[in-house]
Amino acid sequence: MARKGFRIEKVIEKLREIEVLVSQKLRVPEACRKAGISEQTYYRWRKEYGGLRLDQAKRLKELEKENLQLKKLVADLSLDNAVLREAASGNC
């Protein structure tokens, strides 16, 4: 069974925790180990959420969700449009 990911609050908390450990002269792999995440996860999270505040990260997730819904809507409408064009050209 796949494991559910961290909530945004926890992600930002872990990133800040690692930043503090690195500023205390701890190497990134060791800081990640202490925070309980892999180094790869740290770099992926840092790329996506680095420098964001909690409210900004939540807004980002909301916008990504809205964008996905809009893409699905456009795909459905494009398919409907193509079907209608094909039906209209067949009747002439």
Secondary structure, DSSP 8 states (H G I E B T S, - for coil): -------HHHHHHHHHHHHHHHHTT--HHHHHHHHTS-HHHHHHHHHHHTT--HHHHHHHHHHHHHHHHHHHHHHHHHHHHHHHHHHHHHH-
